[in-house]
């Protein structure tokens, strides 16, 4: 505790009692701006919750389905049954 009092006294002597409120106000505004900027950045890079990276889109399912249908058609052709 005595160290803090010595530091506070040194700051008052260096900057003066009239400058301390201005200094504190400037620091408060800087912290406020920093928090606002952090919030804006977090909102900007936020991924919408409706889509998941593990979800497969319907278009992505089309290629495997078409490949499976083509393989099934080949099996029917090789077995002698006409393809549909």
Secondary structure, DSSP 8 states (H G I E B T S, - for coil): -HHHHHHHHHHHHHH-HHHHHHHHHHHHHHHHHHHHHHHHHHHHH---TT--TT---HHHHHHHHHHHHHHHHHHHHHTT----
